[in-house]
Amino acid sequence: MPIRGSTVGSGVSERVIEFPVNEGDRVAKGQVLAKLRTATLEIDLAAARAELEARKQNLAELEHGTRPEEIEQAKAKLMGAEALTTYTTTRLNRFKRLFERDRAASDEYNEAVSAHDRALAARKEAQEALKLAIEGPRKEKIAQTRAAVQAQQEEIRRIEDEIGRHRIEAPFDGYVIAEHTEIGQWLDKGSPVVELAELDSVDVRALVLEDYIRYLRVGTEARVEIGALPGESLTGQVALIVPQADVRSRCFPVKVRLQNRDTPYGLLLKAGMFASVTLPVGKVTSALLVPKDAVVLGGPRPLVYVVDPEQQGSKRGKARSVRVELGIAFQGLIQVKGTIKAGEQVVVQGNERLHPDQEVLVTEQTDPEAFVGRGPTTTSPNPAGSAGG
């Protein structure tokens, strides 16, 4: 079974305009699985960006303060207002003297008073305008405009996020194992698009009787054989022990993790294959072990090549094939059962090219202990000897 699987769904309701994947395709994390229509959102995004630019310019204008030309203009208006005030004051005084001597009509005098009041108000307005021009925009106004810019930026992020949800991507590296849509189809929010499975590593699910579960722990090595792959002997590690047994069988689910690999015909291990798992359970016993490299697979039964020396201590000899049955894996070693005996030398390099009774020359001998330590176990092995041929 895949170590991870996911039904990838749509986060929005819209029509599919692109669907570039097919069942069986390998996809990388972030690769596009489907695209939905976004024309309306793109129009909204363009309008939001234009509004953001306008608000930024408004903020820049406020932060730069009043232009020198505007201050000079305010000063000129104040000077004009003061000149008008001086003129209306002189005119009012003249009409006042004439009115007191009954030489001016009351309407003329009242008009002079009104003109003088308007001139004073205009001068006051010009004075305040100049003061505001010199002080520049209020800090509160700048803060409000800056907040408006930030609000518009967040609005753009919202629209971009909405557009992003119209682009459905692979959440991890894996394979498309099922399609649920096609170009032109309308998807509702939450509708499935594809099913993905991660198969770079796979888990073999085995049911272990309650009598043996206490001997297992995470990291324990296990040997796996798959009926559809004769000649392939795989070694994995216990990745998960479910602490809840099936109430009827009293078996505990155990997952053994294997590394997958590519072959000219695709992945070696595919989801749904039937596998047989050998786990090191039961009492600790002595076992005859050989390096895993010594086992030759591909025939009706596994075999190892034993070197029979011409005489005691000689490096020349003949290769003798011994058919064996494989048992539990132990670090860099594996248990063998057959006519092989402890202490005999087995070929670990070049054994795939040997034939029975072929003459060999031992070029290098390796201490069996060198193969120990390649896995998570603490049992003491009793390996056969090994030799490079």
Residue pairs with C-beta under 8 A, 6 or more apart in sequence:
1 202
1 203
1 204
1 205
1 271
1 272
2 174
2 197
2 198
2 199
2 202
2 203
2 271
3 198
3 199
3 201
3 202
3 203
3 257
4 172
4 174
4 197
4 198
5 174
5 177
5 195
5 196
5 197
5 198
6 171
6 172
6 174
6 195
6 196
7 180
7 192
7 194
7 195
7 196
8 33
8 168
8 170
8 171
8 192
8 193
8 194
8 195
8 196
9 190
9 191
9 192
9 193
10 34
10 36
10 168
10 187
10 188
10 189
10 190
10 191
10 193
11 165
11 168
11 189
11 190
12 36
12 162
12 165
12 166
12 187
12 189
13 186
13 187
13 188
13 189
14 36
14 37
14 38
14 166
14 186
14 187
15 36
15 37
15 184
15 185
15 186
15 187
16 34
16 35
16 36
16 181
16 182
16 183
16 184
16 185
16 186
16 187
17 35
17 36
17 37
17 183
18 32
18 34
18 35
18 183
19 33
19 34
19 35
19 179
19 181
19 182
19 183
20 32
20 33
20 34
21 27
21 31
21 33
21 34
21 176
21 179
21 194
22 176
22 179
23 176
23 177
23 178
23 179
24 175
24 176
24 177
25 175
25 176
26 173
26 174
26 175
27 33
27 170
27 173
27 174
27 175
27 176
27 196
28 170
28 173
29 169
29 170
29 171
29 172
29 173
30 169
30 170
31 169
31 170
32 167
32 168
32 169
33 168
33 169
33 170
33 176
33 193
33 194
34 168
34 181
34 193
34 194
35 166
35 167
35 168
36 166
36 167
36 168
36 187
37 166
38 163
38 166
41 159
41 162
41 163
41 166
42 163
44 159
45 156
45 159
45 160
45 163
48 152
48 155
48 156
48 159
49 156
51 152
52 149
52 152
52 153
52 156
55 145
55 148
55 149
55 152
56 149
58 145
59 142
59 145
59 146
59 148
59 149
62 137
62 141
62 142
62 145
63 142
65 136
65 137
66 133
66 134
66 136
66 137
70 133
71 130
71 133
71 134
74 126
74 129
74 130
74 133
75 130
77 126
77 129
77 130
78 123
78 126
78 127
78 129
78 130
80 126
81 119
81 122
81 123
81 125
81 126
81 127
82 123
82 126
84 119
84 122
84 123
85 116
85 119
85 120
85 122
85 123
87 119
88 112
88 115
88 116
88 118
88 119
89 116
89 119
91 112
91 115
91 116
92 112
92 113
92 115
92 116
94 112
95 104
95 108
95 109
95 112
96 109
96 112
98 104
98 109
99 106
99 108
99 109
168 193
170 196
171 196
172 196
172 198
173 198
173 200
174 196
174 197
174 198
174 199
175 196
175 197
175 198
175 199
175 267
176 194
176 195
176 196
177 195
177 196
177 197
177 271
178 194
178 195
179 194
180 191
180 192
180 193
180 194
180 195
181 187
181 191
181 192
181 193
181 194
187 193
197 271
199 260
199 267
199 269
199 270
199 271
200 259
200 260
201 257
201 258
201 259
201 260
202 257
202 258
202 260
202 269
202 271
203 239
203 240
203 255
203 256
203 257
203 258
204 224
204 236
204 255
204 256
204 257
204 258
204 275
204 277
205 253
205 254
205 255
206 253
206 254
206 255
206 256
206 275
206 277
206 279
207 246
207 249
207 251
207 252
207 253
207 254
208 216
208 251
208 252
208 254
208 279
208 281
209 250
209 251
209 252
210 245
210 250
210 251
210 252
212 279
212 281
212 282
213 241
213 245
213 252
213 254
215 280
215 281
215 282
216 238
216 241
216 254
216 279
216 281
217 238
217 241
218 237
218 238
218 239
218 240
218 241
219 237
219 238
219 376
220 237
220 238
220 279
220 280
220 376
220 377
221 235
221 236
221 237
221 238
221 280
221 328
221 329
221 330
221 331
221 375
221 376
221 377
222 235
222 236
222 237
222 238
222 256
222 277
222 278
222 279
222 280
222 329
223 233
223 234
223 235
223 277
223 278
223 326
223 327
223 328
223 329
223 334
224 233
224 234
224 235
224 236
224 256
224 258
224 275
224 276
224 277
224 278
225 232
225 233
225 234
225 275
225 276
225 278
226 232
226 234
226 269
226 273
226 274
226 275
226 276
227 274
227 275
227 276
228 273
228 274
229 268
229 273
231 297
231 298
231 299
232 268
232 297
233 295
233 297
233 302
233 326
233 334
234 258
235 292
235 329
235 334
236 256
236 257
236 258
236 259
237 256
237 257
237 375
237 376
238 254
238 255
238 256
238 257
238 279
239 255
239 256
239 257
240 254
240 255
241 252
241 253
241 254
241 255
242 252
242 253
242 254
242 255
243 252
244 252
245 251
245 252
246 252
246 253
254 277
254 279
256 277
256 279
258 269
260 267
260 268
260 269
261 267
261 268
262 268
278 326
278 327
278 328
278 329
279 328
280 328
280 329
280 330
280 377
280 379
284 379
286 382
287 327
287 328
287 330
287 335
287 381
287 382
288 335
288 336
288 337
288 340
288 341
288 342
288 382
288 383
288 384
289 330
289 333
289 334
289 335
289 336
289 381
289 382
289 383
289 384
290 304
290 333
290 334
290 336
290 340
290 346
290 383
290 384
290 386
291 332
291 333
291 334
291 346
291 348
291 368
291 371
291 383
291 386
292 329
292 332
292 333
292 334
292 371
293 348
293 349
293 351
294 304
294 305
294 346
294 347
294 348
294 351
294 386
295 302
295 303
295 304
295 324
295 326
295 334
295 336
296 302
296 303
296 304
296 305
296 351
296 352
301 323
301 324
301 325
302 323
302 324
302 325
302 326
302 336
303 321
303 322
303 323
303 324
304 321
304 322
304 324
304 336
304 340
304 346
304 347
304 351
305 319
305 320
305 321
305 322
305 346
305 347
305 351
305 354
305 389
306 319
306 320
306 321
306 322
306 340
306 344
306 345
306 346
306 347
307 317
307 318
307 319
307 320
307 344
307 345
307 346
307 347
307 360
307 362
307 387
307 389
308 317
308 318
308 319
308 320
309 315
309 316
309 317
309 345
310 316
310 317
315 361
315 362
315 363
316 359
316 360
316 361
316 362
317 359
317 360
317 362
318 357
318 358
318 359
318 360
319 347
319 354
319 355
319 356
319 357
319 358
319 359
319 360
319 389
320 356
320 357
321 354
321 356
322 338
322 339
322 340
323 338
324 336
324 337
324 338
324 340
325 336
325 337
325 338
326 334
326 335
326 336
326 337
327 334
327 335
327 336
327 337
328 334
328 335
329 335
329 375
330 375
330 377
330 379
330 381
331 371
331 372
331 373
331 374
331 375
331 376
331 377
331 381
332 371
332 372
332 373
332 374
332 375
333 368
333 371
333 372
333 381
333 383
336 384
340 346
340 384
341 384
342 382
342 383
342 384
343 384
343 385
344 384
344 385
345 362
345 365
345 384
345 385
345 386
345 387
346 384
346 385
346 386
346 387
347 354
347 360
347 386
347 387
347 388
347 389
348 366
348 386
348 387
348 388
349 364
349 388
349 389
350 388
350 389
351 389
354 360
354 389
360 389
361 389
362 387
362 388
362 389
363 388
363 389
364 387
364 388
365 385
365 386
365 387
365 388
366 386
366 387
366 388
368 383
368 384
368 385
368 386
371 383
371 386
372 381
372 383
